[in-house]
């Protein structure tokens, strides 16, 4: 059974760059059936999709969030990563990594999630 | 972006009673050529990640009790819990994956009366 685990700093200073990783165990990030995605949830608020990456490095992003996010994948280490530049207090949230099924055409629902990691942006 | 609107925002229901949560999309999420509605439901308990309950609007995810059912097509959907159990207290979200970006409803908080 596949498991996902986020890792990264819990505290980041404003204007700095946030880097998170998601390690996948019990399955392969090279599996063509899946995309690997990131979501976030500000404290007490709803869910927001950030974007995802396919095994070949192709990415999709939520344009409503701007262009500060970068998602990448490392198949040799079975992990994928999220980088967020120039963070502000508005980026304080729980960040989740997740696995998206595909329908043969594109990505769909997220069937497996990591536990999430709280990132606080504060000086 | 497709806007997802849930109703109600919150509700309190007695143990064993039926629960209905509504979700409306700002445009159809039915892919007619594939005959599938690109709509999922998730359950989120405090301090936990979302858990997939329903996908393709009405297909129950693995391990999900059969008291959970999804209905609807096009722009209007419902999640029904046939008989509320204590462990069902949570926030429920609908999500469309018809077009990018994926978007969620604002959530419906379900409490025990």
Interface residues (C-beta under 8 A of the other chain):
Chain A: X46 X47 X48 X49 X60 X61 X62 X63 X64 X96 X98 X101 X103 X106 X107 X108 X109 X110 X111 X112 X113 X114 X115 X116
Chain B: X1 X34 X36 X38 X40 X42 X44 X48 X49 X50 X51 X52 X55 X61 X93 X95 X97 X100 X101 X102 X103 X104 X105 X106 X107
